[in-house]
């Protein structure tokens, strides 16, 4: 199915743009935390800088979805957002300090907030029956892009000065911006909604407790890699003697197994476990991978735990992504996905900030233990979130009958 989609020129072009998008916003993440500590930036400030992208995404993503619906244009917002890292990362290279690095990471967050627009625009290129496969295809751009970014960034840092890798974000963003001039801003056939209608729809989603519950659980799940893979684990590995190549390998192992888990979710895990059990098993495996790292100094075992962390994150996060749109009518999907992504962006901000505080005022191991404790809470309340999703289905059953085959996740 993926090959059939990629045979279409517009799909290939958009997939390449999406890969460049992820190289732009994540290529430096695997190396930035230890780099800042080596430059004398305090751990607490380091955590705030690493969380800047999550904070910017949290503030921008939901209102951006509403405004883009009203403007009925998504390409222009994608292009504007790509301009920000193109200008901020060279400034951080010229004057690498806490302020410039914070602004560069915040620019990454504003750019990252447009990912929901990529999904919506990409789906418009296909028939409704092809939409699930199209979303899955575009989701693969994430791990592929970050993998490529890590490899190139690791090589640049190994053979040149550390800060030269900042230009990778700038160059990939510029290439993506140039390529966006060749894509079509596909418009819906219906008239664009008014701002009043969009605000009314947003209020409806904000009052839906099931969206908040799923979003909070996804926040805890996504908090784990941002707190460990991008913050604590590179610092710990460097303390054990690892250099840029090893840091790149650690991040890429996580990405490979994350992508593998996503690919297996719909075809294997959902079929045999169901959505809820997939989420629960994924979170339990996240707990094990998180607790294991501070108890070993064997790099090969850390590699294995990093692989388990990526795989478990893929299982859990994909399950909550599915739960966020299950039993949702088409006219609600854009706003609901925007709210869901806004909520879980909190984890991208809180994770690094909490780890910076724990690292400065307690120790490195305490950060891993805190993450594990939060994950245990997520395991306990996941079944309740599924019940709320089912209650949402009961309330909208008349609407859903038109759309057909959204299966209940009850008893899964």
Buried (B, 14 or more C-beta within 10 A) or exposed (E): EBEEBEEEEBBEBBBBBBBBBBBBBBBBBBBBBBBBBEBEBBBBBBBBBBBBBBBBBBBBBBBBBBEBBBEEBBBEBBBEBBBBBBEBBBBBBEEBEBEBBBBBBBBBBBBBBBBBBBBBBBBBBBEEEBBEBBBBBBBBBBBBBBBBBBBBBBBBBEEEEBBEBBBBBBBBBBBBBEBBEEBEBBEEEEEBBEEEEBEEBBEEBEEBEBBBBBBBBBBBBBBBBBBBBBBBBBBBBBEEEBBBEBBBBBBBBBBBBBBBBBBBBBEEBBEEBBBBBBBBBBBBBBBBBBBBBBEEEEBEEBBBBBBBBBBBBBBBBBBBBBBBBBBBEEEBBBBBBBBBBBBBBBBBBBBBBBBBBBBBEEEBBBBBBBBBEBBEEBBEEBEEBBBBBBEBBEEBEEBBEEEEEEEBBEEB
